[in-house]
Amino acid sequence: MATRREHPERYGWWINELESLGVGVKKTNEFNDLKEIRSLAEIIKQGFYQDYKTDN
């Protein structure tokens, strides 16, 4: 698993992705690997997409 120290640029990108989805990330040390952050962002995006499909 890739960690924050191994890929700081990717880590920052996923943190920004979460923030753009409305998830305020105050303590970034809680997320230690990129897979966890990416998974969370994808779950949130899928939820938004499902809500969009339901409304239309």
All heavy atoms as TSV, in Angstrom:
chain	resi	resn	atom	element	x	y	z
A	1	MET	N	N	0.831	-1.184	0.000
A	1	MET	CA	C	0.000	0.000	0.000
A	1	MET	C	C	0.877	1.249	0.000
A	1	MET	O	O	1.867	1.312	0.695
A	1	MET	CB	C	-0.876	0.024	1.248
A	1	MET	CG	C	-1.977	-0.953	1.242
A	1	MET	SD	S	-3.005	-0.727	2.700
A	1	MET	CE	C	-3.713	-2.331	2.742
A	2	ALA	N	N	0.479	2.189	-0.782
A	2	ALA	CA	C	1.210	3.445	-0.848
A	2	ALA	C	C	0.837	4.301	0.355
A	2	ALA	O	O	-0.323	4.418	0.709
A	2	ALA	CB	C	0.877	4.177	-2.130
A	3	THR	N	N	1.834	4.886	0.947
A	3	THR	CA	C	1.589	5.729	2.106
A	3	THR	C	C	1.771	7.195	1.751
A	3	THR	O	O	2.232	7.540	0.666
A	3	THR	CB	C	2.543	5.376	3.260
A	3	THR	OG1	O	3.883	5.665	2.848
A	3	THR	CG2	C	2.416	3.924	3.659
A	4	ARG	N	N	1.423	8.008	2.685
A	4	ARG	CA	C	1.540	9.455	2.519
A	4	ARG	C	C	2.982	9.873	2.243
A	4	ARG	O	O	3.240	10.746	1.422
A	4	ARG	CB	C	1.028	10.110	3.794
A	4	ARG	CG	C	1.108	11.581	3.811
A	4	ARG	CD	C	0.589	12.075	5.127
A	4	ARG	NE	N	0.603	13.511	5.175
A	4	ARG	CZ	C	0.156	14.216	6.165
A	4	ARG	NH1	N	-0.367	13.613	7.205
A	4	ARG	NH2	N	0.205	15.518	6.142
A	5	ARG	N	N	3.919	9.247	2.887
A	5	ARG	CA	C	5.334	9.606	2.705
A	5	ARG	C	C	5.875	9.172	1.353
A	5	ARG	O	O	6.756	9.812	0.801
A	5	ARG	CB	C	6.168	8.991	3.817
A	5	ARG	CG	C	5.881	9.615	5.150
A	5	ARG	CD	C	6.729	9.036	6.228
A	5	ARG	NE	N	6.341	9.619	7.503
A	5	ARG	CZ	C	6.640	9.115	8.653
A	5	ARG	NH1	N	7.335	8.000	8.726
A	5	ARG	NH2	N	6.250	9.708	9.766
A	6	GLU	N	N	5.354	8.085	0.821
A	6	GLU	CA	C	5.842	7.577	-0.454
A	6	GLU	C	C	5.369	8.418	-1.634
A	6	GLU	O	O	6.077	8.570	-2.614
A	6	GLU	CB	C	5.393	6.129	-0.651
A	6	GLU	CG	C	6.054	5.161	0.299
A	6	GLU	CD	C	5.430	3.776	0.228
A	6	GLU	OE1	O	4.369	3.610	-0.412
A	6	GLU	OE2	O	6.005	2.864	0.821
A	7	HIS	N	N	4.156	8.947	-1.566
A	7	HIS	CA	C	3.572	9.694	-2.682
A	7	HIS	C	C	2.837	10.933	-2.176
A	7	HIS	O	O	1.614	11.021	-2.249
A	7	HIS	CB	C	2.588	8.815	-3.458
A	7	HIS	CG	C	3.205	7.606	-4.049
A	7	HIS	ND1	N	4.018	7.658	-5.152
A	7	HIS	CD2	C	3.144	6.303	-3.677
A	7	HIS	CE1	C	4.421	6.438	-5.447
A	7	HIS	NE2	N	3.910	5.597	-4.558
A	8	PRO	N	N	3.566	11.934	-1.689
A	8	PRO	CA	C	2.892	13.109	-1.129
A	8	PRO	C	C	2.048	13.867	-2.151
A	8	PRO	O	O	1.017	14.437	-1.804
A	8	PRO	CB	C	4.034	13.971	-0.602
A	8	PRO	CG	C	5.243	13.504	-1.317
A	8	PRO	CD	C	5.009	12.054	-1.640
A	9	GLU	N	N	2.440	13.865	-3.433
A	9	GLU	CA	C	1.666	14.586	-4.440
A	9	GLU	C	C	0.321	13.912	-4.681
A	9	GLU	O	O	-0.694	14.588	-4.834
A	9	GLU	CB	C	2.449	14.722	-5.755
A	9	GLU	CG	C	2.660	13.435	-6.545
A	9	GLU	CD	C	3.677	12.456	-5.971
A	9	GLU	OE1	O	4.445	12.819	-5.064
A	9	GLU	OE2	O	3.685	11.308	-6.426
A	10	ARG	N	N	0.280	12.596	-4.705
A	10	ARG	CA	C	-0.983	11.878	-4.879
A	10	ARG	C	C	-1.842	12.009	-3.626
A	10	ARG	O	O	-3.061	12.117	-3.716
A	10	ARG	CB	C	-0.711	10.406	-5.191
A	10	ARG	CG	C	-0.118	10.209	-6.572
A	10	ARG	CD	C	0.273	8.786	-6.851
A	10	ARG	NE	N	-0.840	7.878	-6.744
A	10	ARG	CZ	C	-0.701	6.568	-6.590
A	10	ARG	NH1	N	0.496	6.028	-6.538
A	10	ARG	NH2	N	-1.759	5.789	-6.500
A	11	TYR	N	N	-1.203	11.987	-2.485
A	11	TYR	CA	C	-1.924	12.137	-1.220
A	11	TYR	C	C	-2.643	13.480	-1.191
A	11	TYR	O	O	-3.833	13.561	-0.894
A	11	TYR	CB	C	-0.946	12.020	-0.064
A	11	TYR	CG	C	-1.594	12.034	1.293
A	11	TYR	CD1	C	-2.108	10.866	1.836
A	11	TYR	CD2	C	-1.683	13.201	2.039
A	11	TYR	CE1	C	-2.693	10.860	3.086
A	11	TYR	CE2	C	-2.272	13.209	3.285
A	11	TYR	CZ	C	-2.770	12.039	3.800
A	11	TYR	OH	O	-3.353	12.042	5.028
A	12	GLY	N	N	-1.925	14.540	-1.552
A	12	GLY	CA	C	-2.518	15.874	-1.583
A	12	GLY	C	C	-3.657	15.975	-2.579
A	12	GLY	O	O	-4.667	16.637	-2.323
A	13	TRP	N	N	-3.513	15.302	-3.716
A	13	TRP	CA	C	-4.560	15.325	-4.729
A	13	TRP	C	C	-5.840	14.711	-4.182
A	13	TRP	O	O	-6.923	15.259	-4.364
A	13	TRP	CB	C	-4.091	14.561	-5.975
A	13	TRP	CG	C	-5.030	14.735	-7.129
A	13	TRP	CD1	C	-4.968	15.705	-8.082
A	13	TRP	CD2	C	-6.183	13.936	-7.435
A	13	TRP	NE1	N	-6.014	15.552	-8.965
A	13	TRP	CE2	C	-6.779	14.463	-8.587
A	13	TRP	CE3	C	-6.773	12.834	-6.844
A	13	TRP	CZ2	C	-7.917	13.927	-9.165
A	13	TRP	CZ3	C	-7.915	12.296	-7.424
A	13	TRP	CH2	C	-8.466	12.839	-8.569
A	14	TRP	N	N	-5.723	13.570	-3.508
A	14	TRP	CA	C	-6.920	12.912	-2.972
A	14	TRP	C	C	-7.537	13.706	-1.824
A	14	TRP	O	O	-8.757	13.747	-1.679
A	14	TRP	CB	C	-6.623	11.469	-2.556
A	14	TRP	CG	C	-6.557	10.572	-3.752
A	14	TRP	CD1	C	-5.444	10.006	-4.295
A	14	TRP	CD2	C	-7.648	10.174	-4.585
A	14	TRP	NE1	N	-5.785	9.284	-5.413
A	14	TRP	CE2	C	-7.126	9.359	-5.609
A	14	TRP	CE3	C	-9.015	10.421	-4.564
A	14	TRP	CZ2	C	-7.929	8.794	-6.598
A	14	TRP	CZ3	C	-9.819	9.849	-5.543
A	14	TRP	CH2	C	-9.262	9.053	-6.550
A	15	ILE	N	N	-6.723	14.369	-1.020
A	15	ILE	CA	C	-7.261	15.234	0.038
A	15	ILE	C	C	-8.059	16.370	-0.601
A	15	ILE	O	O	-9.167	16.692	-0.160
A	15	ILE	CB	C	-6.140	15.786	0.940
A	15	ILE	CG1	C	-5.477	14.645	1.735
A	15	ILE	CG2	C	-6.657	16.880	1.862
A	15	ILE	CD1	C	-6.384	13.960	2.735
A	16	ASN	N	N	-7.529	16.961	-1.665
A	16	ASN	CA	C	-8.255	18.014	-2.377
A	16	ASN	C	C	-9.540	17.484	-2.988
A	16	ASN	O	O	-10.562	18.174	-3.018
A	16	ASN	CB	C	-7.373	18.635	-3.468
A	16	ASN	CG	C	-6.282	19.493	-2.896
A	16	ASN	OD1	O	-6.377	19.973	-1.779
A	16	ASN	ND2	N	-5.229	19.679	-3.660
A	17	GLU	N	N	-9.495	16.249	-3.489
A	17	GLU	CA	C	-10.697	15.629	-4.046
A	17	GLU	C	C	-11.783	15.506	-2.979
A	17	GLU	O	O	-12.941	15.820	-3.225
A	17	GLU	CB	C	-10.335	14.243	-4.611
A	17	GLU	CG	C	-11.481	13.502	-5.234
A	17	GLU	CD	C	-11.833	13.960	-6.639
A	17	GLU	OE1	O	-11.143	14.841	-7.183
A	17	GLU	OE2	O	-12.808	13.440	-7.183
A	18	LEU	N	N	-11.409	15.049	-1.790
A	18	LEU	CA	C	-12.378	14.944	-0.708
A	18	LEU	C	C	-12.960	16.303	-0.345
A	18	LEU	O	O	-14.167	16.444	-0.142
A	18	LEU	CB	C	-11.746	14.302	0.529
A	18	LEU	CG	C	-11.467	12.814	0.454
A	18	LEU	CD1	C	-10.722	12.364	1.710
A	18	LEU	CD2	C	-12.751	12.025	0.289
A	19	GLU	N	N	-12.102	17.316	-0.269
A	19	GLU	CA	C	-12.579	18.656	0.074
A	19	GLU	C	C	-13.520	19.202	-0.994
A	19	GLU	O	O	-14.494	19.873	-0.671
A	19	GLU	CB	C	-11.396	19.578	0.316
A	19	GLU	CG	C	-10.668	19.237	1.607
A	19	GLU	CD	C	-9.424	20.055	1.867
A	19	GLU	OE1	O	-8.963	20.782	0.953
A	19	GLU	OE2	O	-8.903	19.967	2.989
A	20	SER	N	N	-13.250	18.883	-2.270
A	20	SER	CA	C	-14.140	19.346	-3.338
A	20	SER	C	C	-15.495	18.653	-3.276
A	20	SER	O	O	-16.479	19.163	-3.796
A	20	SER	CB	C	-13.497	19.134	-4.709
A	20	SER	OG	O	-13.516	17.764	-5.071
A	21	LEU	N	N	-15.540	17.493	-2.629
A	21	LEU	CA	C	-16.800	16.766	-2.459
A	21	LEU	C	C	-17.532	17.178	-1.186
A	21	LEU	O	O	-18.574	16.626	-0.853
A	21	LEU	CB	C	-16.529	15.258	-2.431
A	21	LEU	CG	C	-16.034	14.660	-3.743
A	21	LEU	CD1	C	-15.521	13.254	-3.523
A	21	LEU	CD2	C	-17.136	14.692	-4.791
A	22	GLY	N	N	-16.965	18.139	-0.475
A	22	GLY	CA	C	-17.629	18.655	0.711
A	22	GLY	C	C	-17.188	18.010	2.011
A	22	GLY	O	O	-17.802	18.238	3.046
A	23	VAL	N	N	-16.134	17.224	1.962
A	23	VAL	CA	C	-15.621	16.582	3.169
A	23	VAL	C	C	-14.444	17.409	3.666
A	23	VAL	O	O	-13.397	17.455	3.030
A	23	VAL	CB	C	-15.154	15.130	2.893
A	23	VAL	CG1	C	-14.573	14.507	4.138
A	23	VAL	CG2	C	-16.306	14.302	2.371
A	24	GLY	N	N	-14.636	18.085	4.786
A	24	GLY	CA	C	-13.565	18.887	5.361
A	24	GLY	C	C	-12.560	17.994	6.074
A	24	GLY	O	O	-12.916	17.262	6.983
A	25	VAL	N	N	-11.340	18.035	5.615
A	25	VAL	CA	C	-10.300	17.196	6.199
A	25	VAL	C	C	-9.403	18.096	7.047
A	25	VAL	O	O	-8.619	18.871	6.521
A	25	VAL	CB	C	-9.483	16.490	5.094
A	25	VAL	CG1	C	-8.413	15.622	5.711
A	25	VAL	CG2	C	-10.385	15.670	4.216
A	26	LYS	N	N	-9.583	17.989	8.348
A	26	LYS	CA	C	-8.798	18.820	9.253
A	26	LYS	C	C	-7.554	18.098	9.748
A	26	LYS	O	O	-6.511	18.694	9.904
A	26	LYS	CB	C	-9.652	19.250	10.441
A	26	LYS	CG	C	-10.781	20.167	10.031
A	26	LYS	CD	C	-11.616	20.584	11.196
A	26	LYS	CE	C	-12.765	21.452	10.695
A	26	LYS	NZ	N	-13.673	21.824	11.734
A	27	LYS	N	N	-7.695	16.811	9.994
A	27	LYS	CA	C	-6.565	16.022	10.482
A	27	LYS	C	C	-6.164	15.021	9.411
A	27	LYS	O	O	-6.748	13.953	9.299
A	27	LYS	CB	C	-6.935	15.272	11.760
A	27	LYS	CG	C	-7.188	16.155	12.939
A	27	LYS	CD	C	-7.443	15.313	14.161
A	27	LYS	CE	C	-7.663	16.192	15.380
A	27	LYS	NZ	N	-7.861	15.392	16.581
A	28	THR	N	N	-5.184	15.391	8.620
A	28	THR	CA	C	-4.795	14.510	7.532
A	28	THR	C	C	-3.993	13.308	8.013
A	28	THR	O	O	-3.828	12.353	7.279
A	28	THR	CB	C	-3.974	15.260	6.472
A	28	THR	OG1	O	-2.827	15.829	7.089
A	28	THR	CG2	C	-4.807	16.325	5.799
A	29	ASN	N	N	-3.521	13.334	9.244
A	29	ASN	CA	C	-2.761	12.195	9.739
A	29	ASN	C	C	-3.641	10.984	10.026
A	29	ASN	O	O	-3.144	9.902	10.277
A	29	ASN	CB	C	-1.946	12.570	10.967
A	29	ASN	CG	C	-2.796	13.039	12.117
A	29	ASN	OD1	O	-3.990	13.264	11.976
A	29	ASN	ND2	N	-2.193	13.209	13.269
A	30	GLU	N	N	-4.972	11.160	9.986
A	30	GLU	CA	C	-5.868	10.036	10.193
A	30	GLU	C	C	-5.877	9.092	8.997
A	30	GLU	O	O	-6.197	7.924	9.122
A	30	GLU	CB	C	-7.283	10.533	10.452
A	30	GLU	CG	C	-7.431	11.255	11.772
A	30	GLU	CD	C	-8.841	11.769	11.982
A	30	GLU	OE1	O	-9.734	11.434	11.187
A	30	GLU	OE2	O	-9.034	12.527	12.937
A	31	PHE	N	N	-5.536	9.606	7.830
A	31	PHE	CA	C	-5.500	8.794	6.621
A	31	PHE	C	C	-4.046	8.429	6.333
A	31	PHE	O	O	-3.253	9.267	5.972
A	31	PHE	CB	C	-6.078	9.568	5.430
A	31	PHE	CG	C	-7.498	9.992	5.635
A	31	PHE	CD1	C	-7.807	11.319	5.854
A	31	PHE	CD2	C	-8.515	9.055	5.602
A	31	PHE	CE1	C	-9.118	11.717	6.032
A	31	PHE	CE2	C	-9.836	9.452	5.787
A	31	PHE	CZ	C	-10.141	10.781	6.001
A	32	ASN	N	N	-3.730	7.174	6.483
A	32	ASN	CA	C	-2.340	6.775	6.320
A	32	ASN	C	C	-2.017	6.160	4.971
A	32	ASN	O	O	-0.855	6.035	4.636
A	32	ASN	CB	C	-1.949	5.804	7.430
A	32	ASN	CG	C	-1.911	6.486	8.769
A	32	ASN	OD1	O	-1.498	7.625	8.871
A	32	ASN	ND2	N	-2.367	5.801	9.787
A	33	ASP	N	N	-3.017	5.759	4.223
A	33	ASP	CA	C	-2.695	5.225	2.910
A	33	ASP	C	C	-3.634	5.766	1.844
A	33	ASP	O	O	-4.751	6.185	2.108
A	33	ASP	CB	C	-2.649	3.694	2.900
A	33	ASP	CG	C	-3.988	3.035	3.146
A	33	ASP	OD1	O	-5.000	3.529	2.638
A	33	ASP	OD2	O	-4.009	2.013	3.839
A	34	LEU	N	N	-3.127	5.782	0.635
A	34	LEU	CA	C	-3.868	6.349	-0.475
A	34	LEU	C	C	-5.107	5.535	-0.823
A	34	LEU	O	O	-6.112	6.084	-1.262
A	34	LEU	CB	C	-2.959	6.453	-1.704
A	34	LEU	CG	C	-1.820	7.453	-1.571
A	34	LEU	CD1	C	-0.862	7.312	-2.733
A	34	LEU	CD2	C	-2.357	8.864	-1.494
A	35	LYS	N	N	-5.048	4.244	-0.628
A	35	LYS	CA	C	-6.185	3.396	-0.951
A	35	LYS	C	C	-7.405	3.781	-0.117
A	35	LYS	O	O	-8.526	3.827	-0.616
A	35	LYS	CB	C	-5.820	1.934	-0.721
A	35	LYS	CG	C	-6.884	0.972	-1.140
A	35	LYS	CD	C	-6.414	-0.461	-0.974
A	35	LYS	CE	C	-7.493	-1.419	-1.400
A	35	LYS	NZ	N	-7.086	-2.809	-1.233
A	36	GLU	N	N	-7.187	4.085	1.146
A	36	GLU	CA	C	-8.278	4.483	2.036
A	36	GLU	C	C	-8.904	5.804	1.587
A	36	GLU	O	O	-10.130	5.939	1.535
A	36	GLU	CB	C	-7.740	4.611	3.457
A	36	GLU	CG	C	-8.757	4.959	4.498
A	36	GLU	CD	C	-8.152	5.048	5.882
A	36	GLU	OE1	O	-7.059	4.506	6.124
A	36	GLU	OE2	O	-8.778	5.675	6.733
A	37	ILE	N	N	-8.080	6.769	1.230
A	37	ILE	CA	C	-8.572	8.077	0.788
A	37	ILE	C	C	-9.321	7.936	-0.536
A	37	ILE	O	O	-10.413	8.472	-0.708
A	37	ILE	CB	C	-7.411	9.077	0.629
A	37	ILE	CG1	C	-6.748	9.325	1.975
A	37	ILE	CG2	C	-7.902	10.386	0.038
A	37	ILE	CD1	C	-5.469	10.104	1.858
A	38	ARG	N	N	-8.728	7.203	-1.478
A	38	ARG	CA	C	-9.341	7.018	-2.785
A	38	ARG	C	C	-10.689	6.308	-2.651
A	38	ARG	O	O	-11.674	6.698	-3.273
A	38	ARG	CB	C	-8.406	6.225	-3.693
A	38	ARG	CG	C	-8.962	6.024	-5.086
A	38	ARG	CD	C	-7.994	5.297	-5.995
A	38	ARG	NE	N	-7.678	3.990	-5.452
A	38	ARG	CZ	C	-6.448	3.489	-5.362
A	38	ARG	NH1	N	-5.417	4.185	-5.776
A	38	ARG	NH2	N	-6.251	2.284	-4.869
A	39	SER	N	N	-10.744	5.307	-1.812
A	39	SER	CA	C	-11.976	4.563	-1.597
A	39	SER	C	C	-13.071	5.467	-1.042
A	39	SER	O	O	-14.223	5.427	-1.499
A	39	SER	CB	C	-11.722	3.392	-0.664
A	39	SER	OG	O	-12.893	2.699	-0.393
A	40	LEU	N	N	-12.725	6.282	-0.072
A	40	LEU	CA	C	-13.694	7.203	0.508
A	40	LEU	C	C	-14.222	8.179	-0.534
A	40	LEU	O	O	-15.431	8.410	-0.641
A	40	LEU	CB	C	-13.076	7.952	1.684
A	40	LEU	CG	C	-13.955	8.975	2.381
A	40	LEU	CD1	C	-15.222	8.341	2.921
A	40	LEU	CD2	C	-13.171	9.656	3.501
A	41	ALA	N	N	-13.336	8.746	-1.342
A	41	ALA	CA	C	-13.760	9.687	-2.385
A	41	ALA	C	C	-14.675	9.009	-3.401
A	41	ALA	O	O	-15.690	9.582	-3.813
A	41	ALA	CB	C	-12.537	10.282	-3.084
A	42	GLU	N	N	-14.341	7.799	-3.796
A	42	GLU	CA	C	-15.162	7.083	-4.770
A	42	GLU	C	C	-16.548	6.753	-4.212
A	42	GLU	O	O	-17.547	6.840	-4.921
A	42	GLU	CB	C	-14.453	5.814	-5.240
A	42	GLU	CG	C	-13.196	6.084	-6.054
A	42	GLU	CD	C	-13.458	6.882	-7.319
A	42	GLU	OE1	O	-14.515	6.691	-7.954
A	42	GLU	OE2	O	-12.605	7.704	-7.668
A	43	ILE	N	N	-16.610	6.382	-2.951
A	43	ILE	CA	C	-17.902	6.089	-2.315
A	43	ILE	C	C	-18.779	7.338	-2.286
A	43	ILE	O	O	-19.974	7.283	-2.583
A	43	ILE	CB	C	-17.692	5.530	-0.893
A	43	ILE	CG1	C	-17.110	4.122	-0.975
A	43	ILE	CG2	C	-18.989	5.539	-0.094
A	43	ILE	CD1	C	-16.595	3.591	0.356
A	44	ILE	N	N	-18.193	8.471	-1.946
A	44	ILE	CA	C	-18.951	9.724	-1.902
A	44	ILE	C	C	-19.442	10.100	-3.296
A	44	ILE	O	O	-20.603	10.476	-3.482
A	44	ILE	CB	C	-18.101	10.854	-1.288
A	44	ILE	CG1	C	-17.834	10.554	0.184
A	44	ILE	CG2	C	-18.788	12.207	-1.459
A	44	ILE	CD1	C	-16.786	11.449	0.816
A	45	LYS	N	N	-18.572	9.971	-4.306
A	45	LYS	CA	C	-18.971	10.296	-5.670
A	45	LYS	C	C	-20.091	9.385	-6.156
A	45	LYS	O	O	-21.019	9.842	-6.818
A	45	LYS	CB	C	-17.775	10.213	-6.620
A	45	LYS	CG	C	-16.800	11.370	-6.443
A	45	LYS	CD	C	-15.812	11.467	-7.564
A	45	LYS	CE	C	-14.686	10.501	-7.421
A	45	LYS	NZ	N	-13.619	10.679	-8.424
A	46	GLN	N	N	-20.020	8.103	-5.834
A	46	GLN	CA	C	-21.080	7.182	-6.228
A	46	GLN	C	C	-22.411	7.557	-5.572
A	46	GLN	O	O	-23.463	7.461	-6.197
A	46	GLN	CB	C	-20.701	5.743	-5.874
A	46	GLN	CG	C	-19.693	5.132	-6.809
A	46	GLN	CD	C	-20.227	5.027	-8.229
A	46	GLN	OE1	O	-21.375	4.659	-8.449
A	46	GLN	NE2	N	-19.384	5.369	-9.180
A	47	GLY	N	N	-22.342	7.989	-4.318
A	47	GLY	CA	C	-23.550	8.434	-3.631
A	47	GLY	C	C	-24.175	9.638	-4.303
A	47	GLY	O	O	-25.399	9.694	-4.498
A	48	PHE	N	N	-23.348	10.612	-4.688
A	48	PHE	CA	C	-23.853	11.782	-5.394
A	48	PHE	C	C	-24.461	11.381	-6.729
A	48	PHE	O	O	-25.509	11.885	-7.130
A	48	PHE	CB	C	-22.746	12.813	-5.633
A	48	PHE	CG	C	-22.358	13.603	-4.412
A	48	PHE	CD1	C	-21.061	14.039	-4.240
A	48	PHE	CD2	C	-23.284	13.929	-3.431
A	48	PHE	CE1	C	-20.691	14.780	-3.127
A	48	PHE	CE2	C	-22.933	14.672	-2.320
A	48	PHE	CZ	C	-21.623	15.099	-2.174
A	49	TYR	N	N	-23.810	10.477	-7.424
A	49	TYR	CA	C	-24.307	10.029	-8.729
A	49	TYR	C	C	-25.652	9.310	-8.586
A	49	TYR	O	O	-26.576	9.553	-9.367
A	49	TYR	CB	C	-23.275	9.128	-9.406
A	49	TYR	CG	C	-23.705	8.651	-10.762
A	49	TYR	CD1	C	-23.809	9.537	-11.832
A	49	TYR	CD2	C	-24.019	7.317	-10.981
A	49	TYR	CE1	C	-24.217	9.101	-13.076
A	49	TYR	CE2	C	-24.434	6.875	-12.225
A	49	TYR	CZ	C	-24.526	7.769	-13.276
A	49	TYR	OH	O	-24.937	7.333	-14.502
A	50	GLN	N	N	-25.758	8.469	-7.591
A	50	GLN	CA	C	-27.017	7.763	-7.371
A	50	GLN	C	C	-28.141	8.742	-7.024
A	50	GLN	O	O	-29.275	8.585	-7.497
A	50	GLN	CB	C	-26.870	6.711	-6.253
A	50	GLN	CG	C	-26.000	5.545	-6.635
A	50	GLN	CD	C	-26.548	4.770	-7.836
A	50	GLN	OE1	O	-27.737	4.602	-8.002
A	50	GLN	NE2	N	-25.647	4.324	-8.692
A	51	ASP	N	N	-27.832	9.746	-6.214
A	51	ASP	CA	C	-28.829	10.779	-5.889
A	51	ASP	C	C	-29.258	11.526	-7.156
A	51	ASP	O	O	-30.443	11.805	-7.345
A	51	ASP	CB	C	-28.277	11.772	-4.870
A	51	ASP	CG	C	-28.162	11.177	-3.481
A	51	ASP	OD1	O	-28.728	10.091	-3.232
A	51	ASP	OD2	O	-27.490	11.811	-2.639
A	52	TYR	N	N	-28.297	11.828	-8.017
A	52	TYR	CA	C	-28.588	12.533	-9.258
A	52	TYR	C	C	-29.497	11.687	-10.150
A	52	TYR	O	O	-30.477	12.182	-10.711
A	52	TYR	CB	C	-27.286	12.863	-9.980
A	52	TYR	CG	C	-27.490	13.422	-11.359
A	52	TYR	CD1	C	-27.878	14.746	-11.545
A	52	TYR	CD2	C	-27.287	12.618	-12.488
A	52	TYR	CE1	C	-28.076	15.260	-12.818
A	52	TYR	CE2	C	-27.474	13.119	-13.760
A	52	TYR	CZ	C	-27.874	14.433	-13.920
A	52	TYR	OH	O	-28.075	14.928	-15.167
A	53	LYS	N	N	-29.170	10.397	-10.282
A	53	LYS	CA	C	-29.986	9.520	-11.125
A	53	LYS	C	C	-31.395	9.378	-10.578
A	53	LYS	O	O	-32.358	9.311	-11.343
A	53	LYS	CB	C	-29.339	8.138	-11.216
A	53	LYS	CG	C	-28.183	8.078	-12.173
A	53	LYS	CD	C	-27.509	6.717	-12.248
A	53	LYS	CE	C	-28.453	5.586	-12.342
A	53	LYS	NZ	N	-27.804	4.272	-12.462
A	54	THR	N	N	-31.539	9.331	-9.281
A	54	THR	CA	C	-32.852	9.181	-8.636
A	54	THR	C	C	-33.710	10.434	-8.863
A	54	THR	O	O	-34.921	10.326	-9.053
A	54	THR	CB	C	-32.688	8.928	-7.135
A	54	THR	OG1	O	-31.872	7.770	-6.967
A	54	THR	CG2	C	-34.015	8.699	-6.468
A	55	ASP	N	N	-33.069	11.609	-8.835
A	55	ASP	CA	C	-33.816	12.863	-8.998
A	55	ASP	C	C	-34.247	13.118	-10.423
A	55	ASP	O	O	-35.169	13.884	-10.661
A	55	ASP	CB	C	-32.980	14.037	-8.505
A	55	ASP	CG	C	-32.827	14.032	-6.997
A	55	ASP	OD1	O	-33.619	13.344	-6.314
A	55	ASP	OD2	O	-31.911	14.715	-6.492
A	56	ASN	N	N	-33.594	12.510	-11.396
A	56	ASN	CA	C	-33.924	12.783	-12.808
A	56	ASN	C	C	-34.732	11.700	-13.408
A	56	ASN	O	O	-34.931	10.702	-13.393
A	56	ASN	CB	C	-32.671	13.013	-13.635
A	56	ASN	CG	C	-32.052	14.339	-13.283
A	56	ASN	OD1	O	-32.756	15.280	-13.014
A	56	ASN	ND2	N	-30.751	14.405	-13.290
